Amino acid sequence: MGSLLGGRATEASNTATEFLLGQGSDADTALSEATRTFSYGELRQAAAHLAMHLDESAVPPGARVGILASNSFFWAAAYLASMHGRVAVPLSDKLPAEDVAAQVDRVGCAAVFMDRAGRRRFGDALGPTTIPISDEILGSAAGERMPLALDVRPDDDALLLFTSGTTAAAKAVRLTHRNIIANTESIVSYVGLRPDDRMLVVLPFYYCYGLSLLNTHLRVGGSVALCNSFVFPEVALDMLETERCTGLAGVPSTFQLLLRASSFAARDLPHLRLIQQAGGKLSPPLVEELVAAKPGADLFVMYGQTEATARLSYLPPELVLEKMGSIGRGIPGVELRVVDEQGAPVVPGATGEIVASGENISPGYYDDPTESIAKFPGGVLRTGDLATIDEDGFIYIVDRLADFIKTWGHRVSSQEVEACVLRIPDLVSAAAVGMPDPDAGEAVTLAVTVRPESTVSGADIVSFARQHLAKHKVPKQVFIVNEMPLNASGKTDKNRVRSMLSELVGSGAQG
């Protein structure tokens, strides 16, 4: 293996860290944050310094090491250091302290890398056996080389990633060195990433999608520009311009804000060549708006899960409009099937569950054999997503099993309802859920956010839905809310939407 401090590797990588740091030359830009830019040489040196510190702190090989910080140079260095012979455990800095402490305890972190904000918020919550490691130690980094990672095998755990928990309690997903290398190589291949690509990152690295952006751009010797707040989307757009970013990636809520609450469509972004969308279904009207807004950029509509490292499928840019609503087909190295309850492939038009196999599929959940067997029978991932296929083998998600609304004896796709009403230009976001109803069982209930200047009413939205949906799919009530509840990954949190609507219904608010 070539030196991690001196340019490109020429032999096979033993760890995901060596694989990710094997391309960029020391002088190339790896990452920028705020007003500072960092080179690959600086990143290699920082990762080596932190890995040496783990050795000096007697953190044993194979131990779990938490990372509790916002996206930063420090986060990237801590991640690379932790995977080099130990197991990195990214933690959300958006969670309450007691939840972070529970996750640290659950996987038994021997140490936690923490930035200054993390120390203030969570320092007292760590148990007495967990070593806190401050970002201040980077100030003494000076020329170390990465220590050897002894006895690391491809199928050893490199990373524990907590699921986003949109429909259930978060689980710790085991990801191996083989998983990370396979998924990263596949994404680089089908997206066509180049060393001169520069990605604007607005997604957190503790989320598998955000982390995949770091992995893929490091792998090709590209760079990432960090934007840690999306509260004001114009700030992100300014960075796209000033940093001359070639790539932009987001979840549905990202593009809802960009398209309907920012100047994105009107801005000239000549350097932007790649747009990646995943983390949930972006409604067809917004896909059309996105293609129209930036016709010079290739739009990759993608699908994935934490249990698959990141990506499972993609729809080629040239088919985005022709195969509207599809998640495409399996990425290189991944076999995707849609199967019935007996495990047989469904015929085109029939509905079944998406199952996946490939080298990117996790070996299971950490210390949870029962859930692992249920989710990964025979090493195959059961995604929990129901879908159909067309005659060409392209997959169309109907909804998540947990998000179907059971009303009047029918199963209604929440995604179908949301896609319908988002054809109303005044709407920014929409979330359909089932609320208890004595007659229907569950009543289709809708929460929406609207443009600031909008005069659209809940009655207007119901009227529109009646024109385009079957009677049993029309929302019984529509609530216009100030903001949509999102989880730490930026996805709509259906559990919190239900709680919010339950409070509104209980208070007598009119939908």
QUIWOSUL-V745120 format. One record per helix or strand of 3 or more residues. SS is the DSSP state (H for helix, E for strand). FROM is the first residue (numbers start at 1). TO is the last residue. Records with the same first field share a line. If there is no record, write none. Layout:
# QUIWOSUL-V745120
SS->FROM-TO, FROM-TO
This chain:
# QUIWOSUL-V745120
H->16-20, 40-56, 73-83, 97-107, 116-125, 135-140, 177-191, 208-219, 233-242, 252-260, 264-266, 284-293, 306-308, 317-319, 369-375, 377-379, 401-403, 414-421, 458-468, 471-473, 494-506
E->29-33, 36-39, 64-68, 87-90, 109-114, 131-134, 157-162, 172-176, 198-201, 223-226, 247-250, 274-277, 298-304, 311-315, 328-330, 334-339, 352-358, 381-389, 395-400, 405-407, 410-412, 427-437, 441-450, 477-480
